Amino acid sequence: MTRRKRTRAGVVGLAAVALTATAFAGPARAAQGTAPTAADHQATQRAIDAAVAAGIPGITVEARDADGVWKSASGVGNRQTGAPRGKNDRFRIGGLTDTFVATVLLQMEAEKKLSLDDTVERYLPGLVTGNGNDGSKITVRELLNHTSGLFDYLADQDYYQTYALGDGFLQHRYDTLTPEQRVKVALGHAPLFAPGARFSFSNTNDVLAALIVEKVDGRSYEDEVRERIIERLGLRATSNPGNGIALPQPSSRGYSKLFLSQPDRIDDVTEMNGSQVWGNGDIISSTADLNRFYGALIRGKLLPPRQLKELTTTVPNPDFPGATYGLDIEKITLSCGTPLWFRDGGTAGWLTMTAFTEDGRHQLTFNYNSDWGPETLLPILNGEFCDTPAASGPGSRD
């Protein structure tokens, strides 16, 4: 699968191209296990400005640390009008949706409504079968830590050409798709390996996880996320679009390079049917809401200690040397010695990354209104969590 495909597919590790080569090398700028106080976030601002100068249309960012909340933006939110990128923009969060789904399933386990060691077959009888696929041998846990071996439906060439690239995307962007349709595409392929053998990210896992959420309580995955997380934390900018096509305001336009043979062509892909990434990339949110969610999650505000331990129990990620993968959350250590939990995700027109220290007291979330440029993500992380601040920089606190 090409780097382009990994980015558009919302595959966690979309930054691997940049991070693999440099995240764990280079001069350390902070003591092992510590992060400098980034009170003014000047280095972060420089990094997002540099990413815009390198070709990202616009970036919106929020950081939280001991000194409070810092928000900033750089570049444009609308290439046609020149309107600036907004600090409070809402955007499609792509693969960060998966952590919401995993949290709901862990809450259900704490309520003894399921076990992560239950099989997929128990909740979705007869769905995962054929071509060597067997839902009776795959557990819920293996869906969430991506050791199921199931083929990623977005890696299917016909599907990808039809719904993610070029004229295919432009012709089908408003189509309504069911999750079962996407699962069927994946099951047209043999599994990559036996369940539990190793890690390989597959969007199919997350679609199945959302379907299991619906089976456990007999309610929609959207209702469960809304009542268990969105309303509980007061996430006013967070929503599920259903089969809607537009973004709520305030928001910017999202852009994509859909045509591989025309690398300089940029298309506005803001409008698309949310059902096409139901359960594995559909949620719309903001940098502030994502910081609230991940901060509450890692501090144990949403899960009891046992389930929080399960969330943060990791397996090696061979696609991203040095990183390990929990239950739809990942861990790395930057070159300066700062260990971070993070999640990144992409969907048509958007790249989003959230990262935070192990105690959750220092957080950073930022979003590109484009689905290219993963090589520019690492300098932003380093700017926030490694570089010692100097004089006060641009941006605002609120």
Secondary structure, 3 states (H helix, E strand, C coil): CCHHHHHHCCCCCCCHHHHHHHCCCCCCCCCCCCCCCCCCCHHHHHHHHHHHHCCCCEEEEEEEECCEEEEEEEEECCCCCCCECCCCCEEECHHHHHHHHHHHHHHHHHCCCCCCCCEHHHHCCCCCEECCEEHHHCEHHHHHCCCCCCCCHHHCHHHHHHHCCHHHHHHHCCCCCCHHHHHHHHHCCCCCCCCCCCCCCCHHHHHHHHHHHHHHHCCCHHHHHHHHHHHHHCCCCCECCCCCCCCCCCECCCEECCCCCCCCCCEECCCCCHHHHCCCCCCEECHHHHHHHHHHHHCCCCCCHHHHHHHCCCEECCCCCCCEECCCCEEEECCCCCEEEEEEEEECCEEEEEEECCCCCCEEEEEECECCCHHHHHHHHHHHHCCCCCCCCCCEEC
